[in-house]
Amino acid sequence: MTRCLIIAIIILFSSCNSGKNKPDVSNIKTDVEIERFEKSFFTLDTNNLAKGMAGLRNAFPRFYPVFFQNVLLINPMDTANFPIIRQVISSYKGIYDSLQKKYKDLDWLGEDLENNFRYVKYYYPQYHLPKVITFIGTLDAPGAVLAPEYLGIGLQQYGGKTFSVYQDPAVQQLYPAYISRRFDKEYITANCMKAIADDIYPDKSAGKPFIEQMIEKGKSWYLLDKFLPDAPDSVKTGYTKRQLDWVEENEGNIWGYIVKNENLYTIEPATIQTYLGEAPFTQGMSEASPGNIGQWVGWRIVQQYAGKNKDLSLQQILQAEPKTILEGAKYRPK
């Protein structure tokens, strides 16, 4: 390969990356040290649980109540719940062993979070970044939970898309394959940043008309764009590469279908669920389409509005009324 060709390739990649308009965050200091709650929990002596629980509470005084009350949904101070704790430790020991092998080293995750936390501090200097802690809860527990002082990462949702536990028919009822395929390590950082984005800009879509819900949820992904400028869209949206290719190739058809077939200002739950709910694909569209396609359309509308109003700050865009964004975007995809 000639030197000129190498230089041309470098310039090409540089120009592609510069299109993201990433701010320089190199001087922003963040420090992430990941605590491992699950190691202490699963090594409790179940024959002397009272003593072990006291030690666990002393070691993790702020996360202890969050785990038991918000994840296991029990009162740890009530000894009548000790059989439940023993059952969780016994039933999930195999999952714990498998996940400890997969996630023996989390230095890479600490580095990822440090990098992306810098963007949070760039846009929201006053935001108090949480400490980071991992846990293993029941399978219906969240993969990322934000609590006072802590960002908890539920490793039970990151066993890998081929993890045998997720193939169990009972678990498939809870998490069909189109959802459990996202239960892998590349989604951990994105889910953590989603939790922080939701904390900074809580979902305001409830009760709003269909189009306004699309735009409000689109704002969430727009904020996530700012916190995860280097992450692929597949990780941020949860779409497969094939689904992303399809929506990008059919953007005009998607919008045309929605405008033709739906009342944009309906509050009918069934309509809203069709376009803004989890599903293997969108009813009425190709099976190559993703579910939750309405959030992607809302995201594109917000992106277009921001592109036409470059003088507006991130905060001003998020605070803009959906009607203002829709009118200002002049969204007419081809």
Secondary structure, DSSP 4 states (H G I P E B T S, - for coil): --HHHHHHHHHHHHHHHHTT-----TT------EEEHHHHHTT--GGGHHHHHHHHHHHSTTTHHIIIIIIS-S-TT-GGGHHHHHHHHHHTHHHHHHHHHHTS--HHHHHHHHHHHHHHHHH-TT--PPEEEEE---TTS-SEEEETTEEEEEGGG-S-TT-HHHHSHHHHHHS-HHHHTT-SGGGHHHHHHHHHHHHHS----TTS-HHHHHHHHHHHHHHHHHH-TTS-HHHHH---HHHHHHHHHTHHHHHHHHHHHS-TT---HHHHHHHHS--SS-TTS-TTS-S-HHHHHHHHHHHHHHHH-TTS-HHHHHHS-HHHHHHHHT----
